[in-house]
Amino acid sequence: MPGPLIGMVHLGALVGSPRFGNSMRSVVQRAVDDAVTLERAGFDAVLVENFGDAPFFADAVPPVTVAAMARTLSAVIAATSIPVGVNVLRNDAMSALSIAAACDASFIRVNVLSGTMFTDQGVLEGRPAELSRLRSSLGPDIEILADVFVKHAVPPPGLTLTQAAEDLCERGGADAIVVSGTGTGRPAEIAAVDEVRAACGRLPILVGSGARIDTIAKILQHADGVIVGTAIEADGHTT
């Protein structure tokens, strides 16, 4: 696991996305500035994500997005000395792993690694078989942080949190499990964290949303780490 305190670097809209502001240089510089600030603040790692690209593709993003994220990730890694990870929204794990391997990143986050979730992008399906084989060939040391019951999504009827967590840790190839609330900035339920811990005790458990300075200590009594994003944005607004 990269470390107990992971800070989000939410990228602005990338070239090719609807809200792109005609300057990749400014997107890259802001990402570098954010990552350096997080490192100086004591964060153990940073996670770079194409948050500004909404509306998101369900799985495979265009080549221009891969190129833009690789450019940005390389700059962040060059400017920092802590582990750096990448998440390609909404669920392009293959591109995330490819970017990580090309840029010497330490980990990736995958929103739906195994099974199925219903989202605003439609039905997302995990591809653990393909991803595990790609990791073996490109970068076996790159860790996979996998969401269980990912935010902004609902599971198939009848699937329990315990079942989904067991599949991730026993059959999906995850190195750590991420437990989140229902949406960005919304807190995860401690009971859900404990349930996932019981199902996947051998793997690190991270809380992936809703952590604040006044709640982190309590969260870390139940989880091994937190991914912090909204709480460290200006006025608590993810931009």
Secondary structure, DSSP 8 states (H G I E B T S, - for coil): ---SEEEEEE----TTSTT--S-HHHHHHHHHHHHHHHHHTT-SEEEEE-GGG-S--SS---HHHHHHHHHHHHHHHHH-SS-EEEE-TTT-HHHHHHHHHHHT-SEEEES-SSSEEEETTEEEE--HHHHHHHHHHH-TT-EEEEEES-SSEE--TT--HHHHHHHIIIII--SEEEE--SSTT----HHHHHHHHHHSTTS-EEE-S---TTTHHHHTTT-SEEEE-GGGSGGG---
